[in-house]
Amino acid sequence: MSPLDRITVIVPRLPPAVDGLGDYGLNLARQLRQDFGLETEFVVGTPSWSGEASVEGFGVKQVPVRSRAAMLELLPTESHSRATVLLHYVGYGYARRGGPVWLVEALEHWKKGGTRRLVTMFHELYAFGPIWTSAFWTSPLQRSLAKRLVRLSDRCLTSKQGYAEIVGKLSQGKHSQIPALPVFSNLGEPSQLPALVERPRRLVVFGGRGPRTRVYERSRLALERTCRELEIEEIIDIGPSLNFEIEPVNGTPVVTLGVRSVEEISSLLSGSVVGFFDYSIEFLAKSTIFAAYCAHQLLPVGVFYEGQNVDGLEAGKHYWFGDGHYNTMSLSAAQAIADNAYAWYRTHRLSVQARTFATCLMFDE
């Protein structure tokens, strides 16, 4: 690998904004600095973002407007070494309808300026949906931009094996080795975790308003069954306030904690038995909520969705359905699933991912 000590990383936003990609980018930058001595300079692609010019010692620049010219002003132009950019890509992160033409055009222009390398992490590719949805009408542009980025990039990574297969097809032979890395936990990765039998009989519902609203409104029966079978004594709700009052579940009280720090949430997860979610099982590899549950060795419990086992995950082995698709659940069975989920997570934990990114960023031509 060639020597490299600084990279430019493009993200939609950074803390203090609540943004999954920003958290992902910051955690990865921290690990790359620790393990490989790589320093990161961030470029924030949202003009309305409000933050400091330095985050945890990493320099931060911000586009004043979303335009090709504005982005080009912020990209590296070092003539003495190969300039390297890492793009964390989700179309909707850089454009309201998911088609950031300005960003792709800026990178195309930048690549023409010398020995410059672009590595793209495709957290998503493009939207799709029925004809009555906006995704149907915006998908052609989104697909076109993704295709241009794939072919422009020197290396590509994704968060799902299915995405890796699409990237391979879009590249028309340019990319044959495309790492598929399920997201890591943005809430830490404790190394010493107590067995479930040693933890309080607590269930956690964590995430943004949408995922938690689905849990309480759409998955109530599954939540009740889980609480009953595992003798849950307390439900902890963590996240922004919802538009309704959360009622007790089978008499089990729900304690709403609101938004808490990473350290507080990690401590609560480490002292709980169940992490409940309502999320498509085909996209669990992209869920930071599911990643956090796995990293803290809880029993992940969801509800059934039509779909296949993908990305190395299997229903009944790495997570449990609380809505009756499996037999009753005991604490010993819960421990076995929690152990499997934890083992699956460890194969792509943050330090492992940092090594993969470093290889992609520091490659020789």
Secondary structure, 3 states (H helix, E strand, C coil): CCCCCEEEEEECCCCCCCCHHHHHHHHHHHHHHHHHCCEEEEEECCCCCCCCCEECCEEEEECCCCCHHHHHCCCCCCCCCCEEEEEEECHHHHCCCCCCHHHHHHHHHHHCCCCEEEEEEECCCCCCCCCCCHHHHHHHHHHHHHHHHHHHCCEEEECCHHHHHHHHHHHCCCCCCCCECCCCCCCCCCCCCCCHHHCCCEEEEECCHHHHHHHHHHCHHHHHHHHHHCCCCEEEEECCCCCCCCCCECCECEEEEECCCHHHHHHHHHCCCEEECCCCHHHHHHCHHHHHHHHCCCEEEECCCCCCCCCCCCECCCEEECCCCCCCCCHHHHHHHHHHHHHHHHCCCHHHHHHHHHHHHCCCC
